[in-house]
Amino acid sequence: MSFDKLKEYLPYRGEKYIKPEKAGNYRQYMMDLRDLARQARDEFSLISKSFEDRVKPFKAERVSQWMNQSQLCRPHFWCYFRLPSDDLDDSALAIRLYGESDNFGISVEVSFVERRSSENSLEKQNKVLNLLPFGAMYYFVQKNGISFKMDATEENRKNLLKQVKSGEVRKVLVKQDIPIETDHSLERLIDDLLKSFDELLPFYKETKK
């Protein structure tokens, strides 16, 4: 597997898709864009399905669509993995495409789906701060409506605990990135994702307590 379509679709992030029959002179362009987007999603779906086979009893949900409701291209696909016992508002483990065409990969994260969230979702999610981070993990922090990366150090963990308690920080994800290199095979990628999945599993379990 080459991941070529994922790479080719990344530069179209945020581009407006118009149905070909309404696109006038851009009809063929929109047809080609739609075909590329669908092929890219198929590639990510294959990764998701192959990964699901390795993380049972976790089950993969549907891969995100290639455009949003405003018909803007959305190449950073994601897929959530849940246990049958999980509620829809619970935190889950997920894989997510990141980066640009010259530097991209897939991250593994503990997070929840905002549109399914309940009044308890944030409290459960932020329990990831109860555990000491290690390895290549980092935090993805939402503060004042802005999301940003933060090193997963013990000092930052303690500060984030205080800021979550005070309401200054809304949400904290814990993540790891797996860069996709030119010689990456599907099998090697799945092995790399599985290693990150196993390392993040205790943080997922912590959100259940």
C-alpha positions as CSV (number, residue, x, y, z in Angstrom):
1,M,0.0,0.0,0.0
2,S,1.4,3.4,-1.0
3,F,-0.8,5.9,0.8
4,D,-0.6,8.0,-2.4
5,K,-4.2,9.2,-2.5
6,L,-4.0,10.3,1.1
7,K,-0.9,12.3,0.3
8,E,-2.5,13.8,-2.9
9,Y,-5.7,14.8,-1.1
10,L,-4.0,16.7,1.7
11,P,-3.4,20.0,-0.2
12,Y,-7.2,20.4,-0.8
13,R,-7.9,21.0,2.9
14,G,-10.6,23.7,3.2
15,E,-11.3,23.8,-0.6
16,K,-15.0,24.3,-1.5
17,Y,-16.5,21.3,-3.3
18,I,-19.3,22.1,-5.8
19,K,-21.4,19.3,-7.3
20,P,-20.1,18.8,-10.9
21,E,-23.5,19.5,-12.5
22,K,-23.5,23.0,-10.8
23,A,-19.8,23.7,-11.3
24,G,-19.9,25.1,-14.9
25,N,-16.4,25.2,-16.4
26,Y,-15.1,23.5,-13.3
27,R,-17.2,20.4,-13.8
28,Q,-14.3,18.0,-14.7
29,Y,-12.2,19.5,-11.9
30,M,-14.9,18.8,-9.3
31,M,-15.4,15.3,-10.7
32,D,-11.7,14.6,-10.4
33,L,-11.6,16.1,-6.9
34,R,-14.5,13.9,-5.8
35,D,-12.8,10.8,-7.2
36,L,-9.5,11.6,-5.4
37,A,-11.3,12.3,-2.1
38,R,-13.2,9.1,-2.2
39,Q,-10.0,7.1,-3.0
40,A,-8.2,8.8,-0.2
41,R,-11.0,7.9,2.2
42,D,-10.9,4.3,1.0
43,E,-7.2,4.2,1.8
44,F,-7.8,5.4,5.3
45,S,-10.7,3.0,5.7
46,L,-8.4,0.1,4.8
47,I,-5.9,1.3,7.5
48,S,-8.8,1.5,9.9
49,K,-10.1,-2.0,9.1
50,S,-6.6,-3.5,9.2
51,F,-6.1,-1.9,12.6
52,E,-9.4,-3.0,13.9
53,D,-8.4,-6.6,13.3
54,R,-5.4,-6.1,15.7
55,V,-7.2,-4.4,18.5
56,K,-10.2,-6.6,19.2
57,P,-12.6,-6.4,21.1
58,F,-12.4,-2.7,20.1
59,K,-14.7,-2.0,17.2
60,A,-14.0,0.7,14.6
61,E,-16.7,3.3,13.9
62,R,-17.2,4.9,10.5
63,V,-14.4,6.8,9.0
64,S,-15.1,10.6,8.8
65,Q,-16.4,11.9,5.5
66,W,-14.1,13.6,3.0
67,M,-16.0,16.9,3.3
68,N,-17.9,18.6,6.0
69,Q,-21.5,19.9,6.0
70,S,-20.3,23.2,4.4
71,Q,-18.9,21.1,1.5
72,L,-15.3,22.0,2.4
73,C,-12.7,19.3,1.8
74,R,-11.6,17.6,5.0
75,P,-8.6,15.3,4.3
76,H,-7.6,14.8,7.9
77,F,-9.7,11.6,8.3
78,W,-10.3,10.0,11.6
79,C,-11.8,6.9,13.1
80,Y,-12.8,6.1,16.7
81,F,-12.4,2.7,18.3
82,R,-14.7,1.6,21.1
83,L,-15.4,-1.4,23.3
84,P,-19.0,-2.7,23.2
85,S,-19.4,-1.5,26.8
86,D,-18.5,2.1,26.0
87,D,-21.2,4.8,25.9
88,L,-21.2,7.2,23.0
89,D,-20.3,10.2,25.2
90,D,-17.3,8.3,26.6
91,S,-13.7,9.0,25.7
92,A,-12.4,6.5,23.2
93,L,-9.2,5.7,21.3
94,A,-8.9,7.1,17.8
95,I,-6.6,7.4,14.8
96,R,-6.4,10.6,12.9
97,L,-4.5,11.7,9.8
98,Y,-2.3,14.8,10.3
99,G,0.1,17.1,8.5
100,E,0.7,18.2,4.9
101,S,1.6,16.2,1.8
102,D,5.4,16.6,2.4
103,N,5.2,15.6,6.0
104,F,2.2,13.6,7.2
105,G,1.2,10.6,9.3
106,I,-1.4,9.2,11.6
107,S,-1.8,10.1,15.3
108,V,-3.3,7.9,18.0
109,E,-5.2,9.7,20.7
110,V,-7.6,9.5,23.6
111,S,-10.5,11.8,22.9
112,F,-14.3,12.0,22.6
113,V,-16.7,13.1,19.9
114,E,-17.9,16.6,20.6
115,R,-21.3,16.2,19.0
116,R,-22.0,13.2,21.2
117,S,-20.7,14.8,24.4
118,S,-22.7,15.0,27.6
119,E,-22.2,17.1,30.7
120,N,-19.8,14.4,32.0
121,S,-17.6,14.1,28.9
122,L,-15.1,16.8,29.7
123,E,-14.6,15.6,33.3
124,K,-14.0,12.0,32.1
125,Q,-11.7,13.1,29.3
126,N,-9.5,15.3,31.5
127,K,-8.7,12.3,33.7
128,V,-5.9,11.6,31.3
129,L,-3.9,14.1,33.4
130,N,-4.1,11.7,36.4
131,L,-1.4,9.5,34.8
132,L,2.3,10.3,34.2
133,P,3.0,10.6,30.4
134,F,6.0,8.9,28.8
135,G,7.7,8.3,25.5
136,A,6.6,10.3,22.5
137,M,3.3,11.4,24.0
138,Y,2.1,15.0,23.9
139,Y,-0.9,16.9,25.1
140,F,-3.3,18.6,22.7
141,V,-4.9,21.4,24.8
142,Q,-8.0,23.5,24.1
143,K,-7.9,26.9,25.8
144,N,-10.0,30.0,25.1
145,G,-11.3,28.3,21.9
146,I,-7.8,27.6,20.6
147,S,-6.2,24.2,20.4
148,F,-2.5,23.7,20.5
149,K,0.2,21.1,21.2
150,M,2.1,21.0,24.5
151,D,5.0,18.8,25.6
152,A,3.8,16.0,28.0
153,T,6.1,16.9,30.8
154,E,5.4,16.4,34.5
155,E,5.5,20.2,35.0
156,N,3.0,20.8,32.2
157,R,0.8,18.0,33.6
158,K,0.6,19.6,37.0
159,N,-0.1,23.1,35.5
160,L,-2.8,21.7,33.3
161,L,-4.5,20.0,36.2
162,K,-4.7,23.4,37.9
163,Q,-5.9,25.1,34.8
164,V,-8.6,22.5,34.2
165,K,-9.8,22.8,37.8
166,S,-10.0,26.6,37.5
167,G,-11.8,26.4,34.1
168,E,-8.9,28.1,32.2
169,V,-8.4,25.0,30.1
170,R,-11.4,23.2,28.7
171,K,-10.0,20.0,27.3
172,V,-6.8,18.0,27.2
173,L,-6.1,15.1,24.8
174,V,-3.1,12.8,25.0
175,K,-1.6,11.8,21.7
176,Q,1.2,10.2,19.8
177,D,2.2,10.8,16.2
178,I,3.3,8.1,13.7
179,P,5.0,9.7,10.7
180,I,4.4,7.9,7.4
181,E,7.6,7.5,5.4
182,T,8.1,6.7,1.8
183,D,9.0,3.1,2.5
184,H,6.2,2.5,5.0
185,S,4.2,-0.6,4.4
186,L,0.7,-1.1,5.7
187,E,1.9,-3.9,8.0
188,R,4.6,-1.7,9.5
189,L,2.2,1.2,10.0
190,I,-0.3,-1.0,11.8
191,D,2.5,-2.3,14.0
192,D,3.5,1.3,14.8
193,L,-0.1,2.3,15.5
194,L,-0.6,-0.8,17.7
195,K,2.4,0.2,19.9
196,S,1.0,3.7,20.4
197,F,-2.4,2.2,21.1
198,D,-1.1,-0.1,23.8
199,E,0.9,2.8,25.4
200,L,-2.2,5.0,25.4
201,L,-4.5,2.3,26.7
202,P,-4.0,3.1,30.4
203,F,-5.0,6.7,29.7
204,Y,-8.2,5.5,28.1
205,K,-8.9,3.2,31.0
206,E,-8.3,6.1,33.4
207,T,-11.2,8.0,31.8
208,K,-13.5,5.2,32.9
209,K,-12.8,5.6,36.6
